[in-house]
């Protein structure tokens, strides 16, 4: 995914972060700083459109069904093989 200019930290943001780190903070000030930083990061989140969301959901569901089919077939194959190895024949 291409990087956006908004993702680059600006010099003033870096300077503020360094000065904040240099100061001794109380527990409530540290929590408030953390929450402000979380809110700033959440503003950068790009929400997918409805079309993208449906597309991603379909891709995930198809992949899960495909993997379930593979695991089920392998389970059947190995179960039948073990049944023949130990002399019981195919298990029902």
trRosetta pair geometry for C-beta under 8 A, 3 or more apart (Angstrom, degrees):
i j d omega theta_ij theta_ji phi_ij phi_ji
3 7 5.4 -110 -167 58 88 140
3 8 7.5 80 156 -51 119 86
4 7 5.0 107 62 -7 77 100
5 8 5.8 -45 -166 17 48 115
6 44 6.4 176 129 -121 120 99
7 44 6.9 102 -92 -156 73 137
9 13 5.0 -127 -169 85 87 126
9 14 5.4 96 138 -57 123 94
10 13 4.7 96 57 5 79 105
10 14 7.1 -147 94 -4 42 86
11 14 5.7 -56 -150 38 34 111
11 15 6.2 35 152 -20 68 107
12 15 5.5 -51 -143 38 34 113
12 16 6.2 36 155 -20 66 104
13 16 5.8 -53 -146 37 29 110
13 17 6.3 30 153 -19 63 107
14 17 5.7 -55 -148 37 31 111
14 18 6.4 30 154 -19 65 105
15 18 5.8 -54 -148 36 30 109
15 19 6.4 24 156 -14 65 107
16 19 5.9 -57 -145 41 30 106
16 20 6.1 33 154 -21 65 108
17 20 5.6 -53 -145 37 30 113
17 21 6.3 31 155 -21 64 106
18 21 5.7 -54 -148 35 31 111
18 22 6.4 32 152 -23 64 106
19 22 5.6 -52 -148 32 34 114
19 23 6.7 32 155 -19 64 102
20 23 6.1 -57 -153 32 32 107
20 25 7.7 18 -179 -55 79 128
20 33 6.4 144 -173 -138 136 144
25 29 4.2 -135 -165 92 100 116
25 30 4.6 128 115 -61 131 84
25 33 6.9 -56 -139 -4 162 139
26 29 4.8 90 52 11 78 105
26 30 7.0 -142 92 -8 38 89
27 30 5.7 -55 -148 35 31 113
27 31 6.5 31 154 -19 65 105
28 31 5.6 -51 -148 36 35 111
28 32 6.3 36 152 -19 66 105
29 32 5.6 -52 -145 38 33 112
29 33 6.3 36 153 -20 65 104
30 33 5.7 -51 -147 35 31 112
30 34 6.4 35 152 -21 63 105
31 34 5.6 -53 -149 35 32 114
31 35 6.4 30 154 -17 65 106
32 35 5.8 -54 -147 37 31 110
32 36 6.4 33 153 -19 64 104
33 36 5.7 -54 -148 36 32 111
33 37 6.4 29 154 -17 65 106
34 37 5.8 -58 -150 38 30 109
34 38 6.4 32 152 -21 65 105
35 38 5.5 -49 -145 34 34 114
35 39 6.4 35 155 -19 65 103
36 39 5.8 -55 -150 36 31 110
36 40 6.4 31 152 -19 64 105
37 40 5.6 -52 -147 36 34 112
37 41 6.4 32 154 -17 65 105
38 41 5.8 -57 -149 38 31 109
38 42 6.3 32 153 -21 66 107
39 42 5.6 -53 -144 36 32 113
39 43 6.8 42 153 -28 62 99
40 43 5.8 -47 -157 22 33 116
40 44 7.5 31 147 -18 59 101
41 44 5.8 -55 -164 28 42 113
41 45 7.6 58 142 -38 64 91
42 45 5.6 -28 -161 -1 48 119
48 52 3.9 -122 -175 94 110 126
48 53 4.9 143 102 -59 120 80
48 56 6.9 -7 166 -3 173 138
49 52 4.8 96 51 9 75 102
49 53 6.9 -139 94 -6 38 89
50 53 5.6 -56 -147 37 31 113
50 54 6.4 30 156 -17 65 105
51 54 6.0 -54 -148 36 29 108
51 55 6.3 30 153 -20 63 109
52 55 5.5 -57 -148 38 31 114
52 56 6.2 29 156 -18 67 106
53 56 5.9 -53 -144 37 29 108
53 57 6.2 29 155 -20 63 108
54 57 5.7 -56 -147 37 30 113
54 58 6.3 30 156 -19 65 106
55 58 6.0 -56 -149 35 28 109
55 59 6.5 28 154 -18 63 107
56 59 5.7 -55 -149 36 32 112
56 60 6.4 30 155 -18 66 106
57 60 5.9 -56 -149 37 30 109
57 61 6.3 26 156 -16 65 108
58 61 5.8 -57 -144 39 30 109
58 62 6.2 30 158 -18 66 107
59 62 6.0 -56 -146 37 27 109
59 63 6.3 28 155 -18 63 109
60 63 5.7 -58 -149 38 30 112
60 64 6.3 29 155 -20 66 106
61 64 5.7 -52 -145 36 32 111
61 65 6.4 31 156 -17 65 105
62 65 5.9 -55 -147 38 30 110
62 66 6.2 33 153 -20 64 108
63 66 5.6 -56 -147 37 30 114
63 67 6.3 26 156 -16 65 106
64 67 5.9 -55 -146 39 30 108
64 68 6.3 34 153 -22 64 105
65 68 5.6 -53 -147 35 31 113
65 69 6.5 34 153 -21 63 103
66 69 5.8 -54 -153 32 30 112
66 70 6.6 29 151 -17 64 104
67 70 5.6 -51 -148 36 36 112
67 71 6.3 32 156 -15 68 106
68 71 5.9 -57 -145 41 30 107
68 72 6.1 31 156 -20 65 110
69 72 5.8 -55 -143 38 28 111
69 73 6.3 26 158 -17 64 108
70 73 6.0 -59 -148 38 27 108
70 74 6.3 23 156 -15 64 109
71 74 5.8 -56 -145 40 30 110
71 75 6.2 35 154 -22 65 107
72 75 5.6 -53 -147 35 30 114
72 76 6.4 30 154 -17 64 105
73 76 5.7 -53 -147 37 32 111
73 77 6.2 33 154 -19 65 108
74 77 5.5 -54 -144 39 32 113
74 78 6.1 24 161 -12 68 108
75 78 6.2 -57 -140 43 25 103
75 79 6.0 27 159 -20 62 112
76 79 5.8 -56 -141 38 25 112
76 80 6.3 23 160 -16 62 108
77 80 6.1 -59 -149 38 25 107
77 81 6.3 24 154 -18 62 111
78 81 5.4 -54 -144 39 33 115
78 82 6.2 33 158 -19 67 104
79 82 5.9 -53 -145 36 28 108
79 83 6.4 33 152 -22 62 106
79 91 6.0 -90 162 44 103 120
80 83 5.5 -53 -151 33 32 116
80 84 6.6 28 153 -15 65 103
80 90 5.2 -11 -132 -120 89 87
80 91 7.3 -141 -95 24 48 79
81 84 5.9 -57 -152 37 32 107
81 85 6.3 32 152 -22 67 106
82 85 5.5 -51 -142 34 35 114
82 86 6.3 10 165 1 68 108
83 86 6.8 -70 -144 48 22 91
83 88 4.9 -86 -159 75 77 97
83 89 5.8 -31 152 101 109 26
83 90 5.3 95 104 -119 153 24
83 91 4.5 -150 -91 -25 134 87
84 87 7.7 41 -175 -73 30 23
84 88 7.9 -94 -67 56 22 61
84 89 6.6 37 -91 -122 61 28
84 90 7.4 9 -54 -63 85 56
88 91 6.3 32 113 -76 126 84
